Amino acid sequence: MRFCHHGIVQPHVRLALFLAGCALAAFAPAAETYRPASPAVSEYLRSAAPPMLLLNPQRDRMLIYRTELYPDVATLAIPEVKLAGMRFRGVSHGPSRVNRCASLELKALFSERPMIVRVPRGARISVPKWSPNGKVFAFMRVMNREVSLFVGDGETGRIRRIDGVRLNGGLGNPVQWLPDGETLLCQLVPGGFENFSESVRPPRGPVVQETTVSVPTAAGDADFLTNENDETLLESYGASQLALVHPASGKVTPLGLPAIFSRTQASPDGHYILVSFVARPYPHDVGLSDFPRRVEVWSRTGETVFHLADIPKHEGVPAGGVLNAPRYYNWRPSASAELVWIDKPLDGGHPGILISHRDRVLALRAPFVQQPEEMLRTEGRIESIIWGEQTGVALVREFDAERGVFRTALFNPDRRPAEMETMWMSRSADDYSGQGKPMMRSLPNGQQAMRIYQNSIYLAGGRPSVSGERPFLDLFNLTTREVENVFESGEDEYERVIALLEPDAATLVTLRETAGEPPNYHVLSFPSRRRAPLTDIPAAVPELAKIHRQMISYERPDGVKLSFVLHLPPNYDMRAPDRQRLPTILWVHPRTQTEADLSGQVRDSLRRYPVFKGASHRFLALSGYAVLDSVTLPVLGEPSIANDTFVEQIIAGAKAAIVKAVELGFADPSRIGVGGHSYGAFLAANLMAHTDLFRAGVTRSGAYNRTLTPFGFQHEKRSLWQAPELYTRLSPLMFANRIETPLLLIHGVADDNPATDPVQSRWMYQAIEGNGGTARLVLLPFEGHRYEAIESVEHVTWEMSAWYDRYLKPTRATVPEPEPDTFQYPPGPQIPMSDIFVP
């Protein structure tokens, strides 16, 4: 292993690496049964997800699709195959996680009653896709042994399975409509691959890796390929046979040879297919998304008619740069078959090189026998191209990394090379400095394009206000740049535009919610502003809407503006003279390298119906806690060195929040807790290690030893060897002897985030235990970085409430002893027997 050019390792780095390399001390975990959340929380978590409205392209019919919020842990326990950073679901060749469908309804836009689409009870189905003509819809159903194709009638809602079609739903886009609205382009399980995954070949030789580039690779992945057998398994689970499927006749026409497709897209005229597929040799040091790929255009018979590029393995890319290869290849929506892509970057992908132009866009029309034409050349790095529904209109969005500024420009793609006219500029750190995002529509060929009305485009976005974001819809004139406001959300509601039913925006589909009313879809007509409801979803648990929410603004001692969203228990009155001070939780997640004038910008909205995702800390308000959510803890300064004062700045921000909470009279300064998930857990652990502000802490799926992410983390670009002191100072593990506050650590056993391997929590627990501290470690079976199973979500909610109750409630009641384990499969969370509790 090479540490530095001189072969000398700093003492503190040597200690860190020694700790990272030490084997875990043996401890016997005790299996505990899953604990339910409180009745109100459990009812909420077990309700169906909010509806997803799927309008057909003609905007006269819609599907209303709802799923269960969380799967059960038995679903997570279904064996997964982990290869090249991907998850495959066993022999079914399906996606690893698909929630059960709670309901699927078909409704004419202005009809009163929807028709029930009779999907098999408890079926796991993908989001349905309307055909371009709006007559039928398609979806895939994931079963234990296979993934099936279903189509539904847009008039009656009747669905039927297409026999003889077995989909490979694990990668890419398995089901997509061709422009004719009658044919589907599908990814099938290749013949002979059904049992191929069972085969294991002996290796032909050793696995060898050799460094070939000077630019370091980012954080690693535990699921990289390791040998030839892994390569065989990847092909078994990932390879698909492209085919044209005609649902009406049942005819299936294979196209080309099987491959591991990362992208497939039919041309607007339906005569060609753009394909991107993985190419050998398969690397063993990057995930599948970074594998070498081949990009081609195929005919409808599967023959290669144009070879666009061979994309190399994604490696050696400098920070803020791009791969030195073509990228962003797409069909132009308003042309019959014109391929457009960004050529190799003119600066080689290096943002530090001074050059007049960084990117150029090339275009080539069918039959792809001419030389590509240069369509556009940009000074900055192209982030996206937005095509208008009219042929002569397009927007390009480019980024100037040196200034941190986005530029959106108008150009005519039919004039080559095109000249650009700047429409607006926006700062990357400012969510509200842009004009909004263009509204899109489905063209008759099924392609998505920017809607254009009388030489203007519709822009949807949000404007800042003292109580949070306020959605709007503007009409932006492309010639005069004049802006006309079409719609703006009301003072006491949060309503955003989902779709335009008419080109002049006389009727809109909106999603409206208030602090007390859950989100529902409406048709809003102008100028009368008459509102017609499309859905009527009641509040799942009305008690949650009674939680008092308030935006609180304050300042750090150095004048930096900050804010948090306060959640108080129902019926708690901050104005009552005899009010009791409450135990208070700071739930934190930092925003690093922001500009001082933006740090107080309010991004949440109190006009919105309260949403509690997963094992939300906001549920604690129902248990008598004041919860400070979205606490602003900015780390300001020059991006390259901002983290040098990370600890000092987060401490200053946390102190300011606590001072404000105490000043307002609801927080008890002797009963303050802290918590966070992922990077927030890292921040919370640092606060516990370097302050005595808190009486208890909860950290979930965190990283506590930064030497295990040696090539950077979050916004930190320096490596461990460039800034060893920083990595040591920002590792709470190195200061575990200072953590005297009781700490609850929670982690998913199958965490798939490379930076937060479960070993991070195991070592942190052992470090606190070894130094005589108080800690509890909970390991959740089958769970990844985010907790999905309903049993896990409820249990984490119970753990957090019980932990904070123990150390922050006046009675300091003890946590109940574990009940006898009656739930044999799957096992509950694991808790070390050496768990220490200090009353």
C-alpha positions, 0 to 999 in steps of 0.5 A: 500500500502506498501512503505518500511519495516519501513513505512517511505517515503522520502519527495521527493518520497511522493511528486512524488507519490502524483503527480502520484495519483492526478486526472487530472485537467479538460481541454477541448480538441479541435478537430482539422482536420488532417493536411497534410505533405508537398507534397514531404513528403506526396507522399513518405508516401503514396507510397507502402512499399519496396518489400519483396522477398519470394523465394520458397525452390527450389530457382527457383520461387519467390513471390514479396510482397508489402503492403501500408506503413500505414493504414488509421485512419478508419482502426485503428478505428475498435474496438479492444478487449484488453485482457491480453496485447493482441489486438483482432480485433472484431468478425473477430478473426483476427490480430488487424493490417494488412496492405493492399496489394499493389501488389503480383507478381509471377516470375520465377527466371530468367524470365523477366516479373512477373505474377500478382497474382490477390489479391482483390483490397485493401485486407489485406493479411498475408505474403504468405508461400511457401509449402516445395515442392515449388508448392503452397503458402498459405496466410490468408485474413483478412476481417471485419467478418472473416479470410479466407484461400487462396492458390495459384498455384506456376506455374500460380499464380492463387489463390482460397479460401478454402471454409468452413475454418474460421481461428483464426488469432489473436494468434500463427501461424494460417497457416503452411505447413506440410512436405508433401507440400499438407496439412496445419496445421491451427488454426480455430475458434471453432464451436459455438464461432462465437457469443460467444464473445457477451456473458457476465456472471455475476461475481461469486465473487470478484477479489483477488490478493495476493503476493506470491514471494519476487522478484518484478514484472516488469512494469504493463499492462493496459489490464490485465484481471480483472474479470471472464467475461474477462476470458470468452472473452479471450477464445472467441477471443483466443481459436482455433481448430487445424485442418489439411486442405487439399486444393486440396480436401477441407477436414478438419480434427479437432485435439484435443480440442480447446485451446488458443495456443501459439505455434504449430509446426509439426515434421519433418516427419509430424507425430506429433505436438508440442503444447503449450497452455494456462492453467488455472487459468488465472492470472490477473497481467501479460500479456498472454505471461506470463500465465501458459502453458502446453506443449505436443506432439500430434499425427495427430489424436489429442491424447496426446502422451507425456507431456513435462511440465507444465510451471508456471506463469512467475513471481519471475524471477530475473533481468537477470535470467530465469523462473525456468522451461523448455524452448526453446522446438523445433524439431530437423530439421534433425531428423524425430521426435526428441524433444529437450528442455532446462531443468529447469535451474541448478541454478534455473534461478538465475544468481548470484548463483555460479555454474559450469553449468547453463543449460542442454539440453534434447532430446527424440525421438519418440515414446516418451516412453523412458527417455529423454537423456542429450544432452548438459550441458553449463557453461553459460545461453543458448541463442540459438541452431542452428541446422546444415542440417547434423545430427552431427553438431550444434552450441550453443550460451551461455551468461556469464552475469558476463563478458558480453560475448557470447560464440558460440561453436560447438557440435555433438548432436549425442554424448551424453553428447556432448563435446563443442568446442569454435568457437568464443567469442563476447562482448554483447555491441559490435555489430561487435565482432562476426563472423556473423550469420549462413546462413540458408536453407529450408530442404525438410521437410520444417524445417530451418537449418544451411547450411553446405558446405565442413565442413564449414558454411557461416556467414553473418554480417557487419564489421565496417568502418569509413562510417558505416557498411559494409556487408560481407559473410564468409566461416568458417571452423569448423575444422581449424577455417580458414575464407575465405571471399566470398563476401563483399559490395563495397565501394560506395554501401550497399549490403547484401546477402539474400540467396545462390542459390548454395551450393558453393555460386557461385550465390547469391541473394543480396539486393543492395542499394546506397545513391542515388538508392533504395534497389532492389534484384539481382542475383550475379554470381561468379567469373564474378560478373555478376549482374541480377536484380530481382526487379526494384523499382524506388525511390519514391520521388527522392528529398529525396535522395538529402538530404546531409548526412555525418558521423561526429565524435568528442569527449566528453570533457573526451575523449569519442568518439562520432558521429552523422549522419548529414542531410542537406537540398538539395543544401546546401553546407557546403564548400561555404564561404557565406553559411547561418547557419541553425536552427539545431535539435538534435534528441536523443536516449541514449545508456546506460551502454556501454563501453567507447571504443565502444561509437564511433562505427558507426552503421549506413551507408551512403552507404544506401538509405535514409529511412524515417519511420513514422513521421521521424524527417529526413523530417525536412531537406527538410524544411531547417533544419540541423538534427543531427540523431543517436546522440551518448549519452552514459551513461558509468559506472558500469551497476548497478550505471551508471544512477547515472550520467545520467543527467551529461553524456547526457548533456556533450554529447549534448554539445559536439554535438552542439559544433561540429555542430557550429564548422563545420559552419552549425549550428546557436547556437542561434537556436538549437532544440531537440527532441525524441521519447519514451526513447528519449523523456524522454532524451530530456525532461531532457535536456530541464529541466537541460540546456539552450541549446535549443530554442524549443523541441518536445517529443513524447510518452515519460515517464516524471515521473519515479515514475510511472515505480517504478520497473525499466526502460530501463537498470535501475534495481533498484526500486524506493524504492532502489534509490528514489533520482534517480527516482526523479532526472530523472523525468523531471516532477519534474523540469517542473518549469525549462523548459522555452523552448517551448515544443510540446508533442505528444502522442497516446491516445491508447499507449499500452506501460505500461511505457508510458501511455498517462497520462505521457504527460497530466501531463507534459503538466499541470505541464508546464502550471501551472508553466507559461511555453509554451507547446502544447499537441497533442493527436492522436486518436486510436494510440499506442506507434508508430503512424500508420495511414497515417493521424496521421503520416502526422499530426505529421510531420506537427506539428513538422515542424510548431513548430520548424518553430515558434521558430527556423526560423528567421521570427518566423511565427505563426502557422496557426489557425485551419481550420473548422472541416469538417472531422467528423469521425474519429476525429482529434488530440486533443489539449487543449484549454488552449494551450499557445503560447508565440511569 
